């Protein structure tokens, strides 16, 4: 299953996720579905300004497969 969503989070807001204090992030997909996935998968998209973009989360049988930044 593919879930598309926009995410804007500052570097300060992401800090507890980066430090492992918070393990998961919950987003609402464009389809209106709440999706939860491990926050560590966002690390590669972190810049000094935070994380901003349009993403595609891919799962199979409710298991994480991939997270790609589309724009």
C-alpha positions in Angstrom: 0.0 0.0 0.0 1.2 3.5 -0.8 0.5 6.5 1.4 1.2 10.0 0.2 1.5 12.9 2.7 3.1 16.3 3.2 5.3 17.0 6.2 6.8 20.1 7.6 8.7 19.8 10.9 11.4 22.1 12.2 14.7 20.7 13.4 13.8 21.7 17.0 10.5 19.8 16.7 12.3 16.7 15.3 14.9 16.7 18.0 13.1 14.3 20.4 12.5 11.9 17.5 16.2 12.1 16.5 17.3 11.5 20.0 15.1 8.4 20.3 12.8 9.9 23.0 9.9 9.5 20.6 10.0 6.4 18.4 7.1 6.8 16.0 5.6 9.6 14.0 2.0 9.7 12.9 0.8 11.5 9.8 -2.5 11.8 8.0 -2.2 10.6 4.4 -3.9 12.4 1.4 -6.5 9.6 1.6 -7.4 10.7 5.1 -5.8 7.7 6.8 -3.6 8.1 9.9 -0.4 6.2 9.4 2.3 5.5 12.0 5.9 4.6 11.2 9.3 4.7 12.8 10.6 8.3 13.0 14.2 7.1 12.3 13.3 6.7 8.6 13.0 10.5 8.3 16.6 11.1 9.4 18.0 11.1 5.9 15.7 14.0 5.0 16.7 16.2 7.9 18.4 19.5 7.1 19.4 22.4 9.3 15.9 23.8 8.6 14.1 20.6 9.6 12.1 18.3 7.3 9.8 19.6 4.6 8.4 17.8 1.6 5.9 15.5 -0.1 6.5 11.9 0.8 5.4 8.4 -0.2 5.3 5.7 2.5 5.1 2.2 1.1 4.0 -0.8 3.3 3.1 -4.4 2.8 0.9 -6.3 5.3 1.2 -3.2 7.6 5.1 -3.5 7.6 7.3 -0.6 6.6 8.9 -1.1 3.1 10.2 2.4 2.1 9.9 6.1 2.5 10.7 8.3 -0.4 10.7 12.1 -0.7 8.8 13.0 -3.9 9.3 16.8 -3.8 
